[in-house]
Amino acid sequence: VEVTLPSSYYSAVCGLCGNMDGNPSNDQAYPNGTLAPSIPVWGGSWRAPGWDPLCWDECRGSCPTCPEDRLEEYGGPNFCGPLAPGTGGPFATCHAHVSPDSFFKGCVLDVCLGGGAHDILCQALAAYATACQAARITIKDWREQAGCNIPCPDNSHYELCGPPCPASCPSPAPLKTSDPCSGPCTEGCQCDEGYVLSVDHCVPLDGGCGCWANSTYHEAGSEFWADGTCSQRCRCGPGGGSVVCTPASCGLGEQCTLLPSGQHGCQPVSTAECQAWGDPHYITLDGKRYDFQGACEYLLSAPCQAPPKGTENFTVTVVNEHRGSQAVSYTRSVTLHIYNHSLTLSAQWPRQLQVDGKRVALPFQLDSLLRVYVSGADVVVTAANGLSLAFDGNSLVRLHVPAAYAGALCGLCGNYNRDPEDDLQAVKGDPAGWQVGGAAGCGECVPGPCPTPCTPEQQAPFGGPDACGVITAADGPLAPCHKLLPPEPYFQGCLLDACQAQGHPGGLCPALATYVAACQAAGAQLEEWRRPDFCPVQCPAHSHYELCGNSCPVSCPSLSAPEGCEPACREGCVCDAGFVLSGDTCVPVGQCGCLHEGHYYQLGESFYPGPECERRCECEPGGVVSCQEGSACRPYEECRLENGVQACHPTGCGRCLSNRGIHYITLDGRVYDLPGSCSYVLAKVCHPQPEDEDFSIVLEKGADRDPQRLLVTVDSHVVSLARGLQISVDGETVTLPVAVGPVRVTAEGRNLLQTAKGLRLLFNDEAHILISIPNPFRGRLCGLCGNFNGNWSDDFVLPNGNAAPSVEDFGASWRAPSSSAGCNEGCGASGCPVCRAEETAPYESSQACGRLQEAQGAFQTCHAVVSPSEYFRQCVYDMCAQKGDSAVLCRSLAAYTAACQAAGVALEPWRTDSFCPLQCPAHSHYSICTRSCQGSCAALSGLTGCTTRCFEGCECDDHFLLSHGVCIPTQDCGCAHDGRYLPVNSSLLTSDCSERCSCSSTTGLTCQTAGCPEGRECEVQAGARDCWNPRGLCSLSADANLTSFDGAPIAISSPGVYELSSLCPGQQETTPWYRVVTDTQPCHGEAEGPGLAHIFFQDGLVTVTLNQGVWVNGRQVDLPAEVLTSVSVSRTPDGSVLVQQKAGVQVRLGTNRQLAIMVSDDHAGILCGACGNFDGDRTNDGHDSQGKPALESWRAQDFSPCSN
């Protein structure tokens, strides 16, 4: 901003620009003329009234400063260097005329505090360029060098020194004042030849300009009001020149006023608000309060017929879902249909928006018609017609409707005729009459009837001061709101929500927060009502809670408040100092994303901007978008919108079945039996492509041939699924549900369901395993599930590519390294059972396995979706093998049930009290269609991600919810933290042990700073993350210098094969044996140093090489993998290979040829080898087992030197 005044204003002005009296020492004056003691105090005295009520003059806390070590970097040539006094570059000619000193210092400070943000650098350089050109100094092109190129609109181009007033559409009358464009040149976008500027874009000079009316310019095709009376509506015809006006007026409930755009227009005289929150409670536009627990899609509000004259048509619908109990439902999503677009706000994607089904980051703007932005906990949609919609991502929906729609609306929000008594008259008093959609049976409870809501007597105990009484307390923190907003409706809603949740914070706290949000929207100044032990808020990374945060947070990419947002006080999570909102996360100022074709993308995000996915683009640092043309979808992919993302998605999936570890159906449909006792690779990617997600699925079996667990590796995350809900992720035992990276595991009925991107897997205690793999992996898989190439006849392929001569050979070739010693592919000494036709006949009847194929039976609805024939064959085989054991029949029917329900088929009940009854634990009952994920404590705590499928299983009774496989009273439910569920009285450490979060039944989730004390390390041991005692460390560098466990330096002067460490003889019974051998010889011209390590364990050998991968018992394996007994191998982020034994031994070989061995304290004093005995005395290291000092004695005698 630059202000220039003529000398006639000498000593006659005031403000932040001073008094213009020629004396700079008295510029810092108050409005009364006295001098201010400091700049912040002086600046505050000139604050303009009526602006942002939350702005501040002085830094809150200490003002941010630039660290000394960054001053040099940001003052260098890659940043603000071109402004440095005395330097060359594009501004060199200007330095003598416009002092660069203050510009340079300001640039360094701004860029530093902005974390190196490129946009801030460009603004700082542009400020100096403008000052130079204003002084008529010629500068060189600086934008190309600094990477600050300006993207010019269509039909225009950039000029470094263009005319100060670009060629514009001509005025009908010549200017009577002197030419205002005789000043110095300026940089910017100029219209191409033959084009002129029309408002903000270039149009053809011939026929592209608009019209002039009342000395105001209007674009061609635009409409406007003729004057300040809004009595005539005018239109500028195509090609400009002709203005046609017709009589018009503002609509009902609107008035003519001057809009912020500077033009006259119609604005609503008033608006009314409708609210829906909690277990839905509604307050209509006319103020009627009622409760309605429907779980379908409903019309919230819309014009009943055609919209009132002069108004825009709109429709708002809400989708409710059960959360926790079937007695409770909450808003899952709300959708606004307006201006031929649909905008959806969903609890599944908080702080995000779906526009016509496509997810977009916020803020978002659609021309001048729609604006969407984050405000406190809400996402707010504002429309040009005065309508606004807000959703907090939990349950609170607020709809504001202009008075122009009064008396013309239908839906749960009423008719808006200012009479609350008839708001439900159109549906005869039943809100369910406004249902407009939803899943089949959404309005019903299975099994019925639906649980009854809490009675007033049951609600009464929750009206106390530590519950809903916070709302009504006359001397409480919310009392300042009582005169603005009656608390009673919110108090009554709170009582019901708290009672339904039995006082659990997941039901109570959102109910209280609803009244807080309504009060702040009404302008109330509230006091702190949350405490560390009462409804605390856990904010995401780089943010913190504030009761009175700015409702218009600074956001990327503009680094300003969202356009159209009115500042107000809102509670919620706000970004820390130095961070700004990027979509739904807080990032350093320097890590803002990109604006591309009107859409904002976060840094590093990949996207397809076109409808055919013909271009794949990525948001790079500095706001640069790079696009790759011709990036068509791969085979078996198609460009479509899925889960809100426009991208190349699989055309379908292949399915593999493993039933009880015996019966298999490959991805291509080959059927076979393999009753082996080994562990097997079911599926893994054998021929990866660059963009693949790497995965492997291993079925581990015990010596008794029973499946023990499923080991699934996806994108470096290792998930172990074992019977009895024994789940671990990356070695850490977890409670369901859990989400880590792309991996999500939930309990669905009697099954565990794991999803990771396109991979889906169903697993239950009876070892019924269904695997769904996306089509793009066709022809590139291997394992017992086949190669997925569409040809079942070649599924029996060995790892070397040859066909297997038999099923047994095929199975043996895909044994997993974790197979037990002595396992085999047969049925043991007694051989596999063989049944004659007369023996199988009884099991094929409709009283046994024939139930599966009955045309009019319980499974008839599934036959067309999942063929029962193979399930029937397996059932007959198993029953015959087990001599007609009824438990086998029940397992077979349950397996087909799971397959059908996974495919979305609704089944009739087939179990009875006398046939295959399912024994359910306490406080639960059997249901053919239970949604155990939705009926869990985790759902009450706000964790989402449940499927829409229902599965048979045990459903909790009323007022009980599922927690780790057990139905517990609702009030005893736990908490959610970062995608994980914590039972009551449990805690977890974050991945770096910097924070410990604990769950209490009274205070909910509380997190405190933790950290490991000196001498301890944050890691996972025995399934638990904690601060563990450090392990002894022995390291061997690339130049063959060894440091023992006790810290003694030992030089290996002679290359060879050495035994670095092992358990000394005689210790095997107390501690598991191991031995580490390395080869330091420079083979084939390579440098000296460890390039290979052999690690021996009691049940096998792991060999790690720098270039040839990892081998287990002579077989190469893919990483990560669980190998041998209690041994895992993985690759760390820096490329090192890490071998871990649960007994406390780790061996790591780095890409820099450095070998490290780490052992736990249990190994102290009982080790042998070149690494020493780990007894705390470094003086005796480097000696052999006889105490001799010769390092040569630790040469591995069982290895021969390498041969060249």
Secondary structure, DSSP 8 states (H G I E B T S, - for coil): ------GGGTT---STT---SS-GGG-SB-TTS-B-SSHHHHHHHT--TTS-TT--SS-SSS-----HHHHHHHTSTTTTGGGSTT--STTGGGTTTS--HHHHHHHHHHHHHTTT-HHHHHHHHHHHHHHHHHTT------HHHHT------TTEEEEEEE-SS--B---SS--SS--TT-S--EEEEEE-TTEEEETTEEEETTT---EEETTEEE-TT-EEESSTT--EEEEE-TTSS-EEEEE----TTEEEEE-TTSSEEEEES-EEEEEEETTTEEE-TT--EEE----SEEEEEEESSS--TT---EEEEEEEEE-SSTT-EEEEEEEEEETTEEEEEETTSTT-EEETTEEE-SSEEETTTEEEEEETTEEEEEETTS-EEEE-SSS-EEEEEEGGGTT-EESTT---SS-GGGTTGGGTT-GGGGEEE-STTTTS-SSSS------HHHHGGGGSTTTTHHHH-TTSTTGGGTTTS-SHHHHHHHHHHHHHTTT-HHHHHHHHHHHHHHHHHTT-------BTTBS-----TTEEEEEEEESS--BTTTTB--TT----EEEEEEE-TTEEEETTEEEEGGG--EEETTEEE-TT-EE--STT--EEEEEEGGGEEEEEET----TTEEEEEETTEEEEEES-EEEEEEETTTEEE-TT--EEE---SS-EEEEEESS--TT---EEEEEEE-TTS-EEEEEEEETTEEEEEETTTEEEETTEEE-SSEEETTEEEEEETTEEEEEETTEEEEEETT-EEEEEEEGGGTTSEESTT---SS-GGG--B-TTS-B-SSHHHHHHHTB-TT--TT--SS--TT------HHHHGGGGSTTTGGGGG-TTSTTGGGTTTS-SHHHHHHHHHHHHHTTT-HHHHHHHHHHHHHHHHHTT--------SSSS-----TTEEEEEEE-TTTTBHHHHTT-----S--EEEEEE-TTEEEETTEEEEGGG--EEETTEEE-TT-EEE-TTSSEEEEEETTTEEEEEE----TT-EEEEETTEEEEE---EEEEE-TTSEEE-TT--EEE--S-SEEEEEEE-TT-TTTS--EEEEEE---GGG--SS--EEEEEETTEEEEEESSS-EEETTEEE-SSEEETTTEEEEE-TTS-EEEEETTTEEEEE-TTS-EEEEE-GGGTT-EESTT---SS-GGGTT--TTS---GGGGB-TTS-----
